[in-house]
Amino acid sequence: GIIKYDRRYKRIVRRGLDSVRVEIFLVSIGHNLYKIYNKQMRLREVA
Protein backbone atom coordinates (compact mmCIF):
# COMPACT_ATOMS: atom_id res chain seq x y z
CA GLY A 1 0.00 0.00 0.00
CA ILE A 2 2.80 2.46 0.79
CA ILE A 3 4.53 1.83 -2.51
CA LYS A 4 1.30 2.22 -4.45
CA TYR A 5 0.01 5.28 -2.64
CA ASP A 6 3.07 7.25 -1.56
CA ARG A 7 5.35 6.37 -4.48
CA ARG A 8 2.55 6.58 -7.07
CA TYR A 9 3.39 3.15 -8.47
CA LYS A 10 0.06 1.99 -9.84
CA ARG A 11 0.68 -0.69 -12.43
CA ILE A 12 3.28 -3.07 -13.79
CA VAL A 13 4.50 -1.92 -17.20
CA ARG A 14 6.43 -5.03 -18.28
CA ARG A 15 5.09 -8.20 -19.84
CA GLY A 16 6.28 -11.67 -19.05
CA LEU A 17 6.86 -13.31 -15.71
CA ASP A 18 10.62 -12.65 -15.57
CA SER A 19 10.23 -8.98 -16.50
CA VAL A 20 7.50 -8.50 -13.91
CA ARG A 21 9.69 -10.05 -11.22
CA VAL A 22 12.58 -7.75 -12.12
CA GLU A 23 10.32 -4.69 -12.08
CA ILE A 24 8.86 -5.52 -8.66
CA PHE A 25 12.36 -6.31 -7.39
CA LEU A 26 13.66 -2.90 -8.52
CA VAL A 27 10.70 -1.05 -7.03
CA SER A 28 11.24 -2.90 -3.74
CA ILE A 29 14.96 -2.05 -3.70
CA GLY A 30 14.17 1.62 -4.31
CA HIS A 31 11.62 1.63 -1.51
CA ASN A 32 14.02 -0.03 0.95
CA LEU A 33 16.88 2.34 0.05
CA TYR A 34 14.56 5.28 0.65
CA LYS A 35 13.66 3.89 4.10
CA ILE A 36 17.32 3.36 5.00
CA TYR A 37 18.24 6.88 3.87
CA ASN A 38 15.44 8.45 5.93
CA LYS A 39 16.41 6.45 9.01
CA GLN A 40 20.03 7.58 8.71
CA MET A 41 18.95 11.22 8.34
CA ARG A 42 16.75 10.97 11.46
CA LEU A 43 19.60 9.47 13.46
CA ARG A 44 21.99 12.16 12.22
CA GLU A 45 19.60 14.93 13.34
CA VAL A 46 19.39 13.50 16.86
CA ALA A 47 23.16 13.25 17.28
N, C-alpha and C positions, 0 to 999 in steps of 0.2 A: 503494500500500500504506500509506503513512503517513497519508493522509487517511482511509482506511477504518479502519485500526486505531487510531491515536492520537486521531483526531477523532470516532470512532464514527459515521461516515457510511457507512451500509450499503446504502441503496437510494435510487433516484431516485423522488420522490413524484409529480412532474408527469407529465402525459400530453401527447403531441404533440412533434414534433421541435423546434420553436422553444422550447417551455417547458423541455424537457430541456437544450437548449443553454444557456439562461439560468441554469438551476439549477446546472449544472456550472461555468459561468463565475463565478457568485457564490461557490460553494464554493472555487474556485481562488483568487479574489481574497482571500477570508478567510484561506486558508492562506498565501498570499504575504505579506499584511500581518502575520500572526503571526510569520513568519520574519524580516521586516525589523525588527519591534519587538524580538524577542529579540536580534538582532545588535546593535542600537543599545544595548540594556541591557548586553550583554557588553562592548562598547567603552567604555561609560561607567564600568563598574566598574574597568577596567584603568587608566583615566586618573586 
